[in-house]
Amino acid sequence: MVKGCQKKTIHIKDTGSRYYEEAYFVLKPGVSDTKISSRDMISEAVRIAGESLDSTAPGGAERSRGLLQFLAGLALGGAFTAAVLLIILL
């Protein structure tokens, strides 16, 4: 059991996402003692959450691009294999 451990957090209840209901950010030790305003910390948390949604959303552009590259490589590999087999058999 841990005694005397305290972490400062930022809790965002309404993320505006269709995937995430809430988000929690744990502040580094000593950050709350600096001159950074609460508003700046919250806007940074919202920015990070927004970037995360843009890059990892299921079915996003990056996933479909990866699938397209995989299928193109598969087709190219199949065509190369068929050409080599055709040359060998003739």
CORKA-V859607 format. One record per backbone hydrogen bond with DSSP energy under -1.0 kcal/mol. NH is the residue of the N-H (numbers start at 1). CO is the residue of the C=O. If there is no record, write none. Layout:
# CORKA-V859607
NH & CO
NH & CO
This chain:
# CORKA-V859607
10 & 25
12 & 23
23 & 12
25 & 10
27 & 8
31 & 28
34 & 31
41 & 37
42 & 38
43 & 39
44 & 40
45 & 41
46 & 42
47 & 43
48 & 44
49 & 45
50 & 46
51 & 47
52 & 48
53 & 49
54 & 50
55 & 51
56 & 52
60 & 57
64 & 60
65 & 61
66 & 62
67 & 63
68 & 64
69 & 65
70 & 66
71 & 67
72 & 68
73 & 69
74 & 70
75 & 71
76 & 72
77 & 73
78 & 74
79 & 75
80 & 76
81 & 77
82 & 78
83 & 79
84 & 80
85 & 81
86 & 82
87 & 83
88 & 84
89 & 85
90 & 86
